């Protein structure tokens, strides 16, 4: 276990492996990225759970997250790493949760989960139960679309990132939609 943590830390610090998808999403200019040896900069913001002023139906900072999400579409390397993909879309190097299922349960416990609400604001994390212990999370980008991993992979382990219809997770994987939550990391 210690060797795995050391390897992951080395990959993060060296700028290869685990950080490559995040760097792609960030367009190379995101300053809200912490390495294992430094804290997140103080000026980094975590969006709240209320739509932006004026009732635009999106979370604060959602346009930046959607832009990062769309830059990631077509990339690979997120096989079974939906929580990491969602975190990277929101400018974070990792989710801080063991799984999407754990993240959803934490949002429920914090009172931040919007159960069964099929009208998430732009930028919201949307969650599904998959029948397994890990669940699934994606990011809602508006217009009935999400950015998700694995869903259109041609072969197992591809880890592709896709812009797909909101309902595809249920129809293709037989998953059960749980609801949405703001991106709290």
C-alpha positions in Angstrom: 0.0 0.0 0.0 2.8 2.4 0.9 4.5 1.7 -2.5 1.2 2.5 -4.3 0.8 5.8 -2.5 4.5 6.7 -3.2 4.1 5.8 -6.9 0.9 7.8 -7.2 2.6 10.8 -5.5 5.6 10.5 -7.8 3.3 10.4 -10.9 1.4 13.4 -9.7 4.5 15.4 -9.0 6.3 14.4 -12.2 3.4 15.5 -14.4 2.8 12.1 -16.0 0.2 9.5 -15.6 -2.5 10.6 -13.3 -2.2 14.3 -13.9 -2.2 14.1 -17.7 -6.0 14.0 -18.0 -6.4 16.9 -15.5 -3.8 19.0 -17.4 -5.8 18.4 -20.6 -9.0 19.4 -18.9 -7.5 22.5 -17.4 -6.0 23.6 -20.7 -2.7 24.0 -18.9 -3.6 27.1 -17.0 -5.6 25.9 -13.9 -4.0 27.1 -10.7 -6.4 25.2 -8.4 -4.3 22.0 -8.5 -2.5 20.8 -5.4 0.4 18.3 -5.4 0.8 15.8 -2.6 3.2 18.2 -0.9 1.3 21.4 -1.2 -2.2 22.6 -0.2 -4.9 23.9 -2.6 -4.4 27.6 -3.2 -6.6 29.8 -1.0 -8.2 31.5 -4.0 -9.7 28.3 -5.3 -13.5 28.2 -5.0 -15.9 25.3 -4.4 -19.3 26.1 -5.9 -22.4 26.2 -3.7 -25.6 24.3 -4.3 -27.7 27.2 -5.5 -28.1 28.2 -9.1 -26.2 31.3 -10.3 -27.9 34.7 -9.7 -30.7 35.4 -12.2 -31.9 31.8 -12.2 -29.7 30.6 -15.0 -30.0 27.0 -13.9 -26.3 26.5 -13.4 -23.9 26.4 -10.5 -21.4 29.1 -9.9 -18.3 28.5 -12.0 -20.2 26.0 -14.1 -19.1 27.6 -17.5 -15.5 26.8 -16.6 -16.3 23.3 -15.6 -18.3 22.7 -18.8 -15.4 24.0 -20.8 -13.0 21.6 -19.1 -15.5 18.8 -19.6 -15.7 19.4 -23.3 -11.9 19.6 -23.6 -11.8 16.1 -22.1 -14.3 14.6 -24.5 -12.4 12.2 -26.8 -9.6 11.5 -24.3 -8.9 8.2 -22.5 -7.5 7.0 -19.2 -10.6 7.2 -17.0 -11.5 3.5 -17.0 -13.7 3.0 -13.9 -12.6 6.4 -12.6 -15.8 8.4 -12.9 -15.3 10.2 -9.6 -11.8 11.3 -10.7 -13.2 12.5 -14.0 -15.9 14.6 -12.3 -13.3 16.0 -9.9 -11.0 16.9 -12.8 -13.8 18.6 -14.6 -14.2 20.8 -11.5 -10.4 21.5 -11.5 -9.5 19.1 -8.7 -6.9 16.3 -9.0 -9.0 13.7 -7.2 -12.4 13.3 -5.7 -11.4 12.5 -2.2 -14.0 9.7 -2.0 -13.4 6.0 -2.4 -16.3 5.8 -5.0 -19.2 7.6 -6.5 -21.5 5.7 -4.2 -19.5 6.9 -1.2 -19.6 10.5 -2.5 -23.4 10.3 -3.0 -23.9 8.9 0.5 -21.8 11.9 1.9 -23.9 14.3 -0.1 -27.1 12.7 1.4 -25.6 12.9 4.9 -24.7 16.6 4.4 -28.2 17.4 3.1 -26.8 18.4 -0.3 -28.3 15.6 -2.3 -31.3 16.3 -4.6 -32.8 12.9 -4.7 -34.5 11.8 -7.9 -34.4 15.4 -9.3 -34.0 14.9 -13.1 -33.5 18.7 -13.6 -30.0 19.3 -12.3 -28.4 22.7 -12.8 -25.5 22.9 -15.3 -22.3 21.7 -13.7 -24.1 19.4 -11.2 -22.7 16.0 -10.3 -25.3 13.4 -11.3 -25.3 10.0 -9.6 -26.5 6.4 -10.4 -26.6 3.2 -8.5 -25.1 0.5 -10.8 -25.9 -2.7 -8.9 -22.3 -2.9 -7.7 -20.5 -1.2 -4.8 -19.1 1.8 -6.6 -22.0 3.5 -8.4 -21.4 6.1 -11.1 -21.1 9.9 -11.3 -21.0 12.2 -14.3 -21.3 16.0 -14.8 -24.4 17.6 -16.3 -23.4 20.1 -19.1 -26.9 21.2 -20.0 -29.3 20.5 -22.8 -30.0 17.0 -21.5 -26.3 16.0 -21.9 -23.6 14.7 -19.5 -19.9 14.1 -19.8 -19.2 10.6 -18.6 -16.6 7.9 -18.9 -16.6 4.3 -20.2 -20.2 4.5 -21.6 -19.2 4.3 -25.3 -16.0 2.3 -25.0 -15.4 -0.1 -27.8 -13.3 -2.4 -25.6 -12.9 -2.9 -21.8 -10.4 -0.7 -20.1 -10.5 2.0 -22.8 -11.7 4.6 -20.3 -13.0 7.0 -22.9 -14.7 10.3 -22.1 -17.9 11.1 -23.9 -20.6 13.7 -24.3 -23.8 11.7 -24.2 -27.5 11.9 -23.5 -28.4 12.0 -19.8 -30.6 8.9 -20.0 -27.9 6.7 -21.6 -26.5 5.5 -18.3 -29.8 4.0 -17.4 -30.7 2.5 -20.8 -27.2 1.1 -21.6 -26.1 0.0 -18.2 -29.4 -0.6 -16.5 -28.3 1.8 -13.7 -30.8 3.6 -11.4 -30.7 7.4 -11.3 -30.3 8.7 -7.7 -30.2 12.4 -8.2 -27.7 15.3 -8.3 -25.5 17.2 -5.9 -23.2 20.2 -6.1 -19.5 19.6 -6.7 -18.3 19.7 -3.1 -14.6 18.7 -2.8 
